[in-house]
Amino acid sequence: MRMKAAVMYEQGLPAPYADSHPFHIEEVDLEGPGPGEVLVEVRAAGLCHSDLSQVAGLRKRKLPVVGGHEGAGIVREVGAGVTDVKPGDHVVMTVVSGCGHCRTCFTLRPALCQSVTLPRTQGLLANGACRLSLRGEPIYHYSGISAFAQYAITSPKSLVRIPDDVPLDVAAMFGCAVVTGAGSVFNTAKVAPGASVAIFGLGGIGLNGLMAAKVAGASQIIGIDINEGKFALARELGATDVVNARDPKAVEHVREITNGGVDIAFEMSGSFPAMTMANAITRRGGEIICVGLGATDAQFQYAHAGLVTEEKSFRGSFMGSCVPERDIPSYIEMYRQGRLPVDRLKSEAIDFDRLNVSLDLLDRGEVVRQILLPHGSV
């Protein structure tokens, strides 16, 4: 079929993106679905900071590529052998999908599955196929999803069925922002009632972590960002305190109000200054959960003696250590109950024509989550 999609031909183009146009809106060809594949009509796709990282070239991708890794839609056709989903199912699209039979999958860590990761780094689906093309030349898949398009071919393991009454423009955020932010709290850190936590970076992922910390029963939830325009929403969603990271007394203030530091600091931005501050405000014996991704070759430093003598822990959390088929339905139910008001994070709905402009808004921190509607509505 022919469909509209946002194609990136070059990484590293400069901001403002409204001028450099990293994404070109094209009419591309989509094959399939082949055996073990699913055709999804993409109804909504979220713009994530990971998309900015790809545009900036911080993590290289096979080009040209159709962007987007966080989405929701409706199954329209399934290939031979697919039994997980059927036409008409509403689904969340997520990059986490394991092979189901390796060591990491057996231990419920599908995000770490190398069998799936390798083909995806090559711009292919999990089974090694490429179903996108333009004028006879291949266009590659982004993280096995490519949600910045009207339709997508993907693996059924990248799809999680959801109730039909969940708005698809909200459901899209569960594919990355929710599982990454909330999952880092529930799965990686296993925040206990009464714990004190700090959330660095109050974007889509950070605010989901903040809401999850509230659900988990944290006694102090400190939201930290360089943009004070995000503080009001953070307070409404559960922050007990908010701190400007650029305040020269920020570390001193946090340590004072937490009686020596937080139990757990969540670093959501992948920036060196934030990691340094996260370490500084974490109490002796506490944990720093590293969620944000910077450049692939970024090197961070720490004082080793302090790590040993204070018994602190640095832990990585990729995609919230999630098991999608277990976690997404659980988080969806929390949303339906009003405990995870994910809909509050939606800044605006956009169409293809506004995609590059919207990247600028995200880059400047003026929005939380913008939702691309490939068909103009949900």
C-alpha positions as CSV (number, residue, x, y, z in Angstrom):
1,M,0.0,0.0,0.0
2,R,0.9,3.6,-0.3
3,M,0.9,5.8,2.8
4,K,2.1,9.0,4.3
5,A,5.2,8.7,6.6
6,A,7.9,10.9,8.1
7,V,11.2,9.9,6.7
8,M,14.6,11.0,8.1
9,Y,17.4,11.0,5.6
10,E,20.2,12.6,7.6
11,Q,21.1,12.9,11.3
12,G,22.8,15.8,13.0
13,L,20.9,18.6,11.3
14,P,20.9,21.7,13.5
15,A,18.1,23.4,15.3
16,P,15.8,25.1,14.7
17,Y,14.3,22.0,13.1
18,A,11.5,24.1,11.5
19,D,14.3,25.3,9.2
20,S,16.5,22.2,8.8
21,H,13.6,19.8,8.3
22,P,15.1,16.5,9.7
23,F,11.8,14.8,8.8
24,H,10.4,14.8,5.2
25,I,6.8,13.8,4.7
26,E,6.7,11.3,1.9
27,E,4.3,8.8,0.2
28,V,6.1,5.5,0.8
29,D,5.3,1.9,0.0
30,L,4.5,-0.6,2.7
31,E,4.4,-4.4,2.1
32,G,3.0,-7.1,4.2
33,P,2.2,-8.4,6.6
34,G,4.3,-11.5,6.0
35,P,4.3,-14.6,8.2
36,G,4.5,-13.7,11.9
37,E,3.8,-10.0,11.2
38,V,1.0,-7.6,11.9
39,L,-0.4,-4.6,10.0
40,V,-1.4,-1.8,12.4
41,E,-3.3,1.4,11.4
42,V,-1.4,4.0,13.5
43,R,-3.8,6.3,15.2
44,A,-1.5,8.2,17.5
45,A,2.3,8.5,18.1
46,G,4.1,10.3,20.8
47,L,7.1,12.6,20.4
48,C,9.8,11.6,22.8
49,H,13.3,12.9,23.8
50,S,14.7,9.8,22.2
51,D,13.4,11.1,18.9
52,L,15.4,14.3,19.5
53,S,18.5,12.2,20.2
54,Q,18.1,10.4,16.9
55,V,17.6,13.7,15.0
56,A,20.7,15.1,16.7
57,G,22.7,12.0,15.8
58,L,23.6,11.1,19.4
59,R,22.7,7.5,18.6
60,K,23.3,6.4,15.0
61,R,20.5,4.8,12.9
62,K,20.4,3.1,9.5
63,L,19.1,5.7,7.1
64,P,16.7,6.6,5.6
65,V,14.3,5.6,8.3
66,V,10.7,6.2,9.2
67,G,10.7,7.6,12.7
68,G,8.6,7.0,15.8
69,H,8.7,4.4,18.5
70,E,5.8,5.2,20.8
71,G,2.4,4.6,19.4
72,A,-1.1,3.1,19.5
73,G,-3.5,2.0,16.8
74,I,-5.8,-0.7,15.5
75,V,-4.8,-4.1,14.1
76,R,-6.0,-4.3,10.4
77,E,-4.4,-7.5,9.2
78,V,-2.3,-10.4,10.6
79,G,0.2,-12.6,8.8
80,A,0.3,-16.4,8.9
81,G,0.8,-17.9,12.3
82,V,-0.1,-14.8,14.3
83,T,-2.5,-15.6,17.2
84,D,-1.6,-12.9,19.7
85,V,-3.8,-10.3,18.1
86,K,-6.6,-10.1,15.6
87,P,-8.0,-7.5,13.2
88,G,-10.0,-4.9,15.1
89,D,-7.9,-5.1,18.3
90,H,-6.8,-1.8,19.8
91,V,-3.1,-2.0,20.7
92,V,-0.2,-0.1,22.3
93,M,3.0,-0.3,20.2
94,T,6.2,-0.6,22.2
95,V,9.9,-1.2,21.4
96,V,10.2,-3.8,24.1
97,S,9.8,-7.3,22.6
98,G,11.9,-10.3,23.3
99,C,12.4,-13.5,21.4
100,G,10.8,-15.4,24.3
101,H,13.4,-18.2,24.5
102,C,16.8,-16.6,25.5
103,R,18.3,-16.1,29.0
104,T,17.0,-12.5,29.4
105,C,13.5,-13.4,28.3
106,F,13.4,-16.4,30.6
107,T,14.3,-14.1,33.5
108,L,11.5,-11.6,32.5
109,R,13.9,-9.0,31.1
110,P,12.7,-8.8,27.4
111,A,14.1,-5.3,27.0
112,L,17.6,-6.8,27.1
113,C,17.0,-9.5,24.4
114,Q,19.8,-9.4,21.9
115,S,18.0,-11.5,19.4
116,V,15.6,-8.7,18.8
117,T,18.0,-5.8,19.4
118,L,20.5,-6.7,16.7
119,P,18.1,-6.6,13.7
120,R,16.5,-3.4,15.0
121,T,19.9,-1.6,15.1
122,Q,20.1,-2.5,11.4
123,G,16.7,-0.9,10.7
124,L,14.9,-4.2,10.3
125,L,12.0,-5.9,12.0
126,A,12.7,-8.5,14.6
127,N,12.5,-11.3,12.0
128,G,15.1,-9.5,9.8
129,A,12.5,-8.2,7.2
130,C,12.2,-4.7,5.8
131,R,8.7,-3.8,4.5
132,L,9.2,-0.1,3.7
133,S,10.4,1.4,0.5
134,L,10.3,4.5,-1.7
135,R,10.8,4.4,-5.4
136,G,12.1,0.9,-5.1
137,E,14.8,1.7,-2.5
138,P,14.5,0.4,1.1
139,I,13.4,2.7,3.9
140,Y,14.3,1.3,7.3
141,H,12.2,0.7,10.4
142,Y,12.9,2.7,13.6
143,S,13.1,0.3,16.6
144,G,10.8,-2.2,14.9
145,I,7.9,0.3,15.1
146,S,8.1,3.4,12.8
147,A,5.0,5.0,14.2
148,F,5.4,8.3,12.4
149,A,3.3,6.8,9.6
150,Q,-0.3,6.0,8.8
151,Y,0.4,2.3,9.0
152,A,3.1,0.0,10.4
153,I,4.2,-3.5,10.0
154,T,5.6,-4.9,13.2
155,S,6.0,-8.0,15.3
156,P,3.1,-9.1,17.5
157,K,5.4,-9.1,20.4
158,S,5.7,-5.4,20.0
159,L,1.9,-5.0,20.5
160,V,-0.2,-5.2,23.7
161,R,-4.0,-5.3,23.5
162,I,-5.9,-2.7,25.4
163,P,-9.6,-2.0,26.1
164,D,-11.4,-0.2,23.3
165,D,-12.5,2.6,25.7
166,V,-9.0,3.9,26.2
167,P,-8.4,6.9,24.0
168,L,-5.7,6.0,21.5
169,D,-4.0,9.4,21.8
170,V,-3.5,8.7,25.5
171,A,-2.7,5.0,24.9
172,A,0.3,5.9,22.7
173,M,2.2,7.2,25.7
174,F,2.1,3.8,27.4
175,G,4.4,2.4,24.7
176,C,7.5,4.4,26.0
177,A,6.9,7.3,28.4
178,V,4.7,5.3,30.8
179,V,6.6,2.0,30.8
180,T,9.9,3.8,31.1
181,G,9.0,6.3,33.8
182,A,6.6,4.3,35.9
183,G,8.5,1.1,35.3
184,S,11.7,2.5,36.7
185,V,9.8,3.2,39.9
186,F,7.8,0.0,40.1
187,N,10.2,-2.5,38.6
188,T,13.8,-1.2,38.8
189,A,13.8,0.6,42.1
190,K,10.7,-1.1,43.7
191,V,10.0,2.1,45.6
192,A,8.6,1.3,49.0
193,P,6.0,3.2,51.0
194,G,7.6,6.0,53.0
195,A,10.6,6.4,50.7
196,S,12.0,9.7,49.7
197,V,12.7,10.2,45.9
198,A,13.9,12.8,43.6
199,I,13.0,12.9,39.9
200,F,15.4,14.7,37.6
201,G,13.7,15.9,34.4
202,L,10.0,16.6,34.4
203,G,9.2,15.6,30.8
204,G,6.9,12.8,29.8
205,I,9.1,10.1,31.3
206,G,9.9,12.0,34.5
207,L,6.3,12.9,35.2
208,N,5.3,9.3,34.8
209,G,7.9,8.4,37.3
210,L,6.6,11.1,39.6
211,M,3.1,9.8,39.4
212,A,4.2,6.2,39.9
213,A,6.2,7.3,43.0
214,K,3.0,8.7,44.4
215,V,1.1,5.5,43.7
216,A,4.0,3.6,45.4
217,G,3.5,5.6,48.6
218,A,6.7,7.7,48.6
219,S,6.6,10.2,51.4
220,Q,8.7,12.9,49.7
221,I,8.7,13.3,45.9
222,I,11.1,16.1,44.8
223,G,10.8,17.2,41.2
224,I,13.9,18.8,39.7
225,D,14.2,20.6,36.4
226,I,15.8,23.6,34.8
227,N,12.4,24.8,33.5
228,E,10.2,26.2,36.3
229,G,7.3,26.3,33.9
230,K,6.9,22.5,34.6
231,F,6.6,22.9,38.4
232,A,2.9,23.6,38.6
233,L,2.0,20.4,36.8
234,A,4.5,18.5,38.8
235,R,2.9,19.6,42.0
236,E,-0.6,18.8,40.8
237,L,0.6,15.3,39.9
238,G,2.2,14.6,43.3
239,A,5.5,16.4,43.8
240,T,5.8,17.5,47.5
241,D,8.7,19.8,46.5
242,V,10.1,21.3,43.3
243,V,13.7,22.5,42.8
244,N,15.4,24.5,40.0
245,A,18.5,22.5,39.2
246,R,20.3,25.8,38.3
247,D,19.9,27.1,41.8
248,P,23.4,27.2,43.3
249,K,22.0,26.1,46.6
250,A,19.8,23.3,45.1
251,V,21.9,20.4,46.5
252,E,22.1,22.0,50.0
253,H,18.3,22.6,49.9
254,V,17.4,19.0,49.0
255,R,19.7,17.5,51.6
256,E,18.3,19.8,54.2
257,I,14.6,19.0,53.5
258,T,15.3,15.2,53.3
259,N,17.5,15.1,56.4
260,G,20.7,14.1,54.6
261,G,19.5,13.1,51.1
262,V,16.9,11.1,49.2
263,D,16.6,7.3,49.3
264,I,16.4,7.1,45.5
265,A,17.2,9.6,42.8
266,F,15.9,9.0,39.3
267,E,17.9,10.6,36.5
268,M,15.7,10.9,33.5
269,S,17.6,13.2,31.2
270,G,21.0,11.5,30.6
271,S,22.9,14.7,31.2
272,F,26.2,14.8,33.1
273,P,25.2,17.8,35.4
274,A,22.0,16.0,36.4
275,M,23.9,12.8,37.2
276,T,26.4,14.7,39.3
277,M,23.6,16.4,41.3
278,A,21.7,13.1,41.6
279,N,24.7,11.6,43.3
280,A,25.2,14.6,45.5
281,I,21.6,14.6,46.9
282,T,21.4,10.8,47.5
283,R,21.9,9.7,51.1
284,R,24.5,7.2,52.2
285,G,23.3,3.7,51.2
286,G,20.9,5.2,48.6
287,E,20.4,4.5,44.9
288,I,20.7,6.5,41.7
289,I,18.5,5.0,39.0
290,C,19.9,5.9,35.6
291,V,17.0,6.2,33.1
292,G,18.0,8.9,30.6
293,L,20.1,8.1,27.5
294,G,22.7,10.5,26.3
295,A,25.2,10.1,23.5
296,T,26.3,6.5,22.8
297,D,29.9,7.3,23.7
298,A,29.2,9.6,26.7
299,Q,31.5,8.9,29.6
300,F,30.4,9.8,33.2
301,Q,32.7,10.0,36.2
302,Y,32.2,9.4,39.9
303,A,34.3,9.4,43.1
304,H,35.0,5.7,43.6
305,A,36.0,6.1,47.3
306,G,32.7,7.7,48.0
307,L,30.8,5.0,46.2
308,V,32.4,2.4,48.4
309,T,32.4,4.2,51.8
310,E,28.8,5.4,51.4
311,E,27.6,2.2,49.8
312,K,25.6,3.9,47.1
313,S,24.4,2.1,44.0
314,F,24.1,3.2,40.4
315,R,21.6,1.1,38.5
316,G,20.5,1.3,34.9
317,S,16.8,1.1,33.9
318,F,16.1,0.5,30.2
319,M,12.5,0.9,29.2
320,G,11.5,0.7,32.9
321,S,12.7,-3.0,33.2
322,C,9.3,-3.7,31.8
323,V,7.5,-6.8,30.7
324,P,5.0,-5.2,28.3
325,E,2.3,-7.8,28.4
326,R,2.4,-7.7,32.2
327,D,3.0,-4.1,32.9
328,I,1.0,-2.1,30.2
329,P,-2.4,-3.7,31.1
330,S,-1.6,-2.9,34.8
331,Y,-0.7,0.7,34.1
332,I,-3.7,1.1,31.8
333,E,-5.9,0.0,34.7
334,M,-4.2,2.5,37.0
335,Y,-5.0,5.2,34.4
336,R,-8.7,4.1,34.2
337,Q,-8.9,4.3,38.0
338,G,-7.5,7.8,38.0
339,R,-4.3,6.8,39.8
340,L,-2.0,7.4,36.8
341,P,-3.6,10.4,35.0
342,V,-1.5,10.0,31.9
343,D,-3.9,12.2,29.9
344,R,-2.6,15.2,31.9
345,L,0.7,14.9,30.1
346,K,-0.7,15.5,26.6
347,S,0.4,19.0,25.5
348,E,-1.2,19.1,22.0
349,A,-2.2,17.0,19.0
350,I,-0.3,17.7,15.8
351,D,-0.3,16.6,12.2
352,F,2.6,15.7,9.9
353,D,3.0,19.4,8.8
354,R,3.9,20.4,12.3
355,L,6.3,17.6,13.1
356,N,9.6,19.5,12.7
357,V,8.2,22.6,14.5
358,S,7.1,20.3,17.3
359,L,10.6,19.0,17.7
360,D,11.8,22.5,18.4
361,L,9.2,22.9,21.1
362,L,10.3,19.6,22.7
363,D,14.0,20.7,22.4
364,R,13.3,23.9,24.2
365,G,11.3,22.1,27.0
366,E,8.1,24.0,26.2
367,V,6.0,20.9,26.1
368,V,5.6,17.5,27.8
369,R,4.1,15.1,25.3
370,Q,2.9,16.0,21.8
371,I,0.9,13.4,19.9
372,L,1.1,13.0,16.2
373,L,-2.2,12.0,14.6
374,P,-1.2,10.4,11.3
375,H,-4.9,10.4,10.0
376,G,-5.7,13.8,11.4
377,S,-7.9,12.4,14.3
378,V,-8.2,9.4,16.6
